[in-house]
């Protein structure tokens, strides 16, 4: 009934604690996506837990959790998909609970107000996941790809339903494991990452409200990189904000010669990175 998908990029110590509990879940298969893990995840899973379905990704040095989850979903064989990070500890028999509470018009989350670390946990019918195109692979680095997917699922008419508090928990860890920073394709800090990802999501949402359709993936990737480029340029110049303008064509079925454009304009404050001496460098890259 349930395909439980977990991804691992240098989180093997966590996976060693959580995978055995995942594999004890009744009526479920477990899929582990080793996304270029440098800690030997694939070898460890093969040796110690051959019952898990292993997917290895070695073509991308920068972790993309959205792509990792999408790849895992393609290997799933059950009706419902369950996405759980490598640090998620299972306490409830989710397959049995879902059998009682399943509804084709729902997707299932953990109560975010109880533990924000578990906001990325999701159970959703594979049919609905595929319908919205899965996770947005334009997101790089840490955060926001989950909320973006929930928004798109809700847009199709699905309602959110919460699994019981205490049914799962997370292993505490610091931000150093969140793959922040430019080397991960993201931004400098958790706060800045959240702000820039929110900007990207807002532009996507505004575009959809105007056109009624999603931006194509390659264009979304270009948009995400464009936001990064503008921010870094502003940082080099020592500016406190940057502006971005996006043009949206006006489609008209009645006038094929209409060539007008609409513009979405945004001005975004940014935080200068602080040097090791506690001062803000004026012209340095983050």
Buried (B, 14 or more C-beta within 10 A) or exposed (E): BBBBBBBBBBBBEBBBEBBEBBBEBEBBBBBBBBBBBEBEBBEBBBEEBEEBBBBBBEEEEBBBBBBBBBBBBEBBEBBBBBBBBBBBBBEBBBBBBBBEEBEEEBBBBBBBEEBEBBBBBBBBBBEBBBEBEBBBBBBBBBBBBBBBBBBBBEEEEBEEBBBEEEBBBBBEEEEEBBBBBBEBBBBBBBEBBBBBBBBBBEBBBBBBEBBEEBBEEEEBBEBBEBBBEBBBEBBEEEBEEBEBEBEBEEEEEEEEEEEEEEEBEBEBEBBBBEEEEEEEBEEEEB
